[in-house]
């Protein structure tokens, strides 16, 4: 196993180069993922035929390193085959377990260690090794798609949901949920059951990833949306919540669901994430003018940055003039701008629509004359055919 142990020294280097290799060479066999959330973290590195995985969660650390691929047996609970070498170590509650597996010819040789001591009782060591490998699968989320497919074939959605209760980490629960909804179409009750399991996830990233997978792969009905939004309400990270809202943006929303969605939107603090979420929602062809008005009103209340708010106003300009409520909300949000440049840029986006309606044109002129810069004010007025102010 000496050659495999050298992989540990390579992991740090691989962290920095694997993603670069994947980008530069577009090699599907290379990849890297890393996420840290509070005291929990996971890292997955694949470089050619070598891989490494680390999960830290709730005081437990799981480390696995391998060369060559490995697969599961028909039950999805044990190692089925191995191309080369595999090492696993789990430290939990001051107990250390280690598994070393190596393929020699047609034979797979396994060594099991407890607190650094190799266990020589073959029967007990064999059972302990099997239990440790299953614990690895249920804790790490590795081979989640493969396991979900095996479990589903043997017992359907109910069997997969039952397995969710046996999983031992947030990351694994998220991965299995993603694997299930990406492979199978679920009924409304089944999706709601799955969402109820996800409410126990503590990691914003893991919860966001699982909910995104549901939105992207399942049919979202009116009976599902409230449960999805309730679960999403646990997410505190602006980034993860924004990514989830972008996934929601692909769905048609009832007025009730949209009101709930705006409640989520209201918890985001970052101007950038607010702007990105607003833009994504505005791009939904199913968005009604009334919903767009609600969204612009919320954006005007929450986005502090002139630049980000102006971009939102520009993105929403196709709705301008088509609905009185929206146009009023647009001008109310515009009044939050203080930069002459951004005021002028925003107004120019709606100039054609405003010029076609006398009431809107008067509101436009009033808004333009609030611009303190002579140059920007005159540019805005000229956009609707008015002469420059003196």
C-alpha positions in Angstrom: 0.0 0.0 0.0 3.0 2.3 0.0 2.2 3.7 -3.4 -1.3 4.6 -2.2 -0.1 6.3 0.9 1.9 8.8 -1.2 -1.5 10.1 -2.4 -2.0 11.8 0.9 1.0 14.1 0.2 -0.4 14.8 -3.2 -3.9 15.8 -2.2 -3.0 19.4 -1.2 -1.4 19.9 -4.6 -4.2 18.2 -6.4 -6.7 20.6 -4.7 -5.1 23.4 -6.6 -4.4 21.7 -9.9 -7.3 19.4 -10.5 -9.8 22.1 -11.3 -7.3 23.7 -13.5 -6.7 20.5 -15.4 -10.4 20.0 -15.9 -10.8 23.5 -17.3 -7.7 23.6 -19.4 -7.9 20.2 -20.9 -11.7 19.6 -20.5 -10.8 16.1 -19.2 -13.9 14.5 -17.8 -11.7 12.2 -15.6 -10.4 15.2 -13.7 -12.3 17.3 -11.3 -12.4 19.0 -7.9 -15.1 20.2 -5.5 -14.8 21.8 -2.1 -17.3 23.3 0.2 -17.1 24.6 3.8 -20.2 25.5 5.9 -19.5 26.5 9.5 -17.4 23.7 11.1 -18.4 21.2 8.4 -16.5 20.7 5.1 -16.1 18.3 2.3 -13.6 17.9 -0.5 -13.6 15.6 -3.5 -10.6 15.4 -5.8 -10.3 13.2 -8.9 -7.2 13.3 -11.0 -7.0 10.7 -13.7 -7.3 7.3 -12.0 -6.6 8.7 -8.5 -9.2 10.1 -6.1 -9.5 11.5 -2.6 -12.4 12.4 -0.4 -12.6 14.1 2.9 -15.7 14.9 5.0 -15.7 16.7 8.3 -19.1 16.9 10.0 -20.3 16.9 13.6 -16.9 16.1 15.0 -16.3 13.1 12.7 -13.7 12.9 9.9 -13.9 10.5 7.0 -10.9 10.2 4.6 -10.8 8.0 1.6 -8.2 7.7 -1.1 -8.1 5.4 -4.1 -6.3 4.5 -7.3 -8.5 3.0 -10.0 -12.3 2.9 -9.8 -14.4 0.8 -7.5 -17.9 -0.5 -7.7 -20.6 -1.9 -5.4 -22.1 -5.4 -5.3 -25.7 -6.2 -6.2 -27.0 -5.2 -2.8 -25.4 -1.7 -2.9 -23.9 -2.3 0.6 -20.5 -3.8 -0.1 -17.5 -3.4 -2.3 -18.1 -5.3 -5.5 -15.0 -4.8 -7.5 -11.8 -2.7 -7.4 -9.4 -1.8 -10.1 -6.3 -1.2 -7.9 -6.2 0.2 -4.3 -8.6 1.8 -1.8 -8.0 3.2 1.7 -10.6 4.4 4.2 -10.2 6.0 7.6 -13.0 7.1 9.9 -12.4 8.9 13.2 -15.5 9.2 15.3 -15.9 9.7 19.1 -12.1 9.1 19.6 -12.4 5.8 17.8 -10.3 5.3 14.7 -11.1 2.7 12.1 -9.0 2.0 9.0 -9.6 -0.1 6.0 -7.0 -1.0 3.4 -8.2 -2.9 0.3 -5.9 -4.0 -2.6 -6.5 -6.0 -5.7 -3.8 -8.6 -6.3 -4.5 -10.5 -9.5 -8.0 -11.8 -9.3 -8.1 -11.5 -5.5 -9.2 -8.6 -3.4 -7.2 -8.4 -0.1 -8.6 -6.5 2.9 -7.0 -5.4 6.1 -9.0 -3.8 8.9 -7.5 -1.7 11.7 -9.0 -0.6 15.0 -7.2 2.3 16.8 -4.1 1.5 14.8 -4.1 -2.2 15.5 -4.7 -4.7 12.7 -7.5 -7.1 13.6 -6.4 -10.7 13.0 -9.7 -12.5 13.8 -10.7 -13.0 10.2 -14.4 -13.4 10.7 -14.8 -10.4 13.0 -12.4 -8.4 10.8 -14.4 -9.2 7.7 -17.7 -8.2 9.3 -16.2 -5.0 10.7 -14.7 -4.1 7.3 -18.1 -4.6 5.6 -19.7 -2.5 8.3 -17.1 0.2 7.9 -17.4 0.4 4.2 -21.2 0.7 4.4 -20.7 3.4 7.0 -18.5 5.2 4.5 -21.1 5.0 1.8 -23.8 6.3 4.2 -21.6 9.1 5.5 -19.8 10.3 2.4 -22.5 10.2 -0.3 -20.0 8.5 -2.6 -21.6 6.2 -5.2 -24.9 7.8 -4.2 -26.4 7.5 -7.7 -25.4 3.9 -8.0 -26.8 3.0 -4.6 -30.1 4.9 -5.3 -30.5 3.0 -8.5 -29.9 -0.4 -6.8 -32.2 0.4 -3.9 -34.9 1.7 -6.2 -34.8 -1.4 -8.3 -35.2 -3.6 -5.2 -37.9 -1.6 -3.5 -39.0 1.6 -5.3 -39.2 5.1 -3.9 -40.3 3.8 -0.5 -37.0 1.8 -0.1 -34.9 4.8 -1.1 -36.8 7.0 1.4 -36.2 4.4 4.1 -32.5 4.4 3.3 -32.4 8.2 3.8 -33.2 7.6 7.5 -30.0 5.4 7.7 -27.7 8.0 6.2 -25.1 9.5 8.6 -24.4 13.0 7.2 -26.1 16.0 5.7 -23.9 15.7 2.6 -25.0 12.1 2.0 -28.6 12.9 2.5 -28.4 15.7 -0.1 -26.5 13.5 -2.6 -29.1 10.7 -2.3 -32.0 13.1 -2.6 -30.4 14.5 -5.8 -29.8 11.0 -7.1 -33.4 10.0 -6.6 -35.0 13.0 -8.2 -32.6 13.0 -11.1 -33.3 9.3 -11.9 -37.0 8.9 -11.1 -40.2 10.9 -11.5 -41.9 11.2 -8.1 -45.6 11.7 -7.2 -46.6 14.8 -5.2 -46.9 12.9 -1.9 -43.5 11.3 -2.5 -41.9 14.7 -3.2 -43.4 16.2 0.0 -42.1 13.2 2.0 -38.6 13.8 0.5 -38.8 17.5 1.4 -39.7 16.7 4.9 -36.5 14.7 5.2 -34.5 17.5 3.8 -35.7 19.9 6.6 -33.2 18.2 8.9 -30.2 19.3 6.8 -28.0 21.9 8.6 -25.8 22.8 5.7 -27.1 25.7 3.5 -25.1 24.3 0.5 -26.5 20.7 0.9 -30.0 21.9 1.4 -29.8 24.3 -1.6 -28.4 21.6 -3.9 -31.1 19.1 -3.0 -34.0 21.6 -3.4 -32.5 22.8 -6.7 -32.4 19.2 -8.0 -36.1 18.8 -7.1 -37.0 22.1 -8.9 -35.0 21.1 -12.0 -36.1 17.5 -12.3 -39.6 17.2 -10.9 -43.0 18.5 -11.8 -43.7 21.2 -9.3 -47.4 21.5 -8.4 -49.3 23.9 -6.2 -49.2 21.3 -3.4 -45.4 21.1 -3.5 -44.4 24.7 -3.7 -45.2 25.8 -0.1 -43.2 22.9 1.3 -40.3 23.7 -1.0 -40.3 27.4 0.1 -40.7 26.4 3.8 -37.6 24.2 3.5 -35.7 26.9 1.6 -36.5 29.3 4.5 -33.8 27.6 6.5 -31.1 28.7 4.2 -29.1 31.7 5.6 -26.4 32.0 3.0 -27.2 34.8 0.4 -25.3 32.9 -2.3 -27.1 29.6 -1.7 -30.5 31.2 -1.4 -29.9 33.2 -4.6 -29.0 30.1 -6.5 -32.2 28.5 -5.3 -34.3 31.5 -6.3 -32.7 31.2 -9.7 -33.9 27.6 -9.9 -37.4 28.7 -8.7 -37.3 31.3 -11.5 -37.6 28.5 -14.1 -41.1 27.6 -12.7 -44.4 29.3 -13.3 -45.7 30.7 -10.0 -49.2 31.1 -8.7 -49.8 34.4 -7.0 -49.8 32.6 -3.6 -46.5 30.9 -4.4 -45.0 34.1 -5.6 -45.9 35.9 -2.4 -44.1 33.1 -0.5 -41.2 33.4 -2.9 -40.9 37.1 -2.1 -40.6 36.3 1.5 -37.5 34.3 0.7 -36.3 37.1 -1.5 -36.7 39.5 1.5 -34.1 37.5 3.6 -31.2 38.2 1.1 -28.9 41.0 2.2 -26.3 41.1 -0.6 -27.1 43.7 -3.3 -25.4 41.5 -5.9 -27.4 38.4 -5.0 -30.6 40.4 -4.9 -29.9 41.8 -8.3 -29.0 38.3 -9.8 -32.2 36.8 -8.3 -34.4 39.6 -9.5 -32.9 39.3 -13.0 -33.5 35.6 -13.1 -37.1 36.0 -12.0 -37.8 38.7 -14.5 -36.6 36.4 -17.3 -39.4 33.9 -16.6 -41.8 34.2 -19.5 -44.7 33.1 -17.2 -44.2 36.1 -14.9 -47.3 38.3 -14.8 -47.1 42.1 -14.8 -48.6 42.1 -11.3 -45.9 39.8 -10.1 -43.2 41.9 -11.8 -44.6 44.9 -10.0 -44.3 43.2 -6.7 -40.8 42.1 -7.5 -39.7 45.6 -8.5 -41.2 47.1 -5.4 -39.3 44.6 -3.3 -36.1 45.3 -5.2 -36.5 49.0 -4.7 -36.9 48.5 -0.9 -34.0 46.2 -0.5 -31.2 47.0 -3.0 -29.0 49.9 -1.7 -26.5 50.0 -4.5 -27.4 52.5 -7.3 -25.6 50.3 -9.8 -27.4 47.1 -9.0 -30.8 48.8 -8.7 -30.4 50.5 -12.0 -29.5 47.2 -13.7 -32.7 45.7 -12.2 -34.8 48.6 -13.5 -33.2 48.2 -16.9 -33.9 44.5 -17.0 -37.5 45.1 -16.1 -38.1 47.7 -18.8 -40.1 45.3 -21.1 -42.9 45.4 -18.5 -43.0 49.2 -18.4 -46.1 50.7 -19.9 -48.0 47.4 -20.0 -49.5 47.7 -16.5 -50.2 50.8 -14.5 -49.3 49.1 -11.2 -45.9 48.0 -12.6 -45.1 51.5 -14.0 -45.9 53.0 -10.6 -43.7 50.5 -8.8 -40.9 51.2 -11.4 -40.9 55.0 -10.7 -41.1 54.3 -6.9 -37.9 52.2 -7.2 -36.3 54.8 -9.5 -36.8 57.4 -6.7 -34.4 55.3 -4.6 -31.5 56.1 -7.0 -29.2 59.0 -6.2 -26.6 58.7 -8.9 -27.3 61.0 -11.9 -25.6 58.6 -14.3 -27.8 55.6 -13.1 -30.9 57.7 -13.1 -30.3 58.7 -16.7 -29.4 55.1 -17.8 -32.6 53.8 -16.2 -34.8 56.4 -17.8 -33.4 55.9 -21.2 -34.5 52.2 -21.1 -38.1 53.2 -20.8 -38.1 56.3 -23.0 -39.9 54.8 -26.0 -42.6 53.3 -23.9 -43.1 56.5 -21.9 -43.2 58.7 -25.0 -46.2 56.7 -26.3 -48.4 57.5 -23.3 -49.2 61.0 -22.1 -49.5 60.1 -18.4 -46.3 58.1 -18.4 -44.5 60.8 -20.3 -45.4 63.4 -17.6 -44.2 61.0 -15.0 -41.0 60.5 -17.0 -40.4 64.2 -17.3 -40.9 64.6 -13.5 -38.4 61.8 -12.8 -35.9 63.3 -15.3 -35.9 66.7 -13.6 -34.9 65.1 -10.3 -31.4 64.4 -11.9 -28.9 66.8 -10.5 -26.4 66.6 -13.3 -27.3 69.0 -16.1 -25.7 66.7 -18.7 -27.5 63.5 -17.6 -30.8 65.3 -17.1 -30.7 66.8 -20.6 -29.8 63.4 -22.1 -32.7 61.8 -20.4 -35.1 64.5 -21.6 -33.8 64.4 -25.2 -34.5 60.6 -25.2 -38.2 61.5 -25.2 -37.9 64.3 -27.7 -37.9 67.2 -25.1 -35.6 70.1 -25.5 -32.7 70.4 -23.0 -33.3 72.4 -19.8 -31.5 75.6 -19.5 
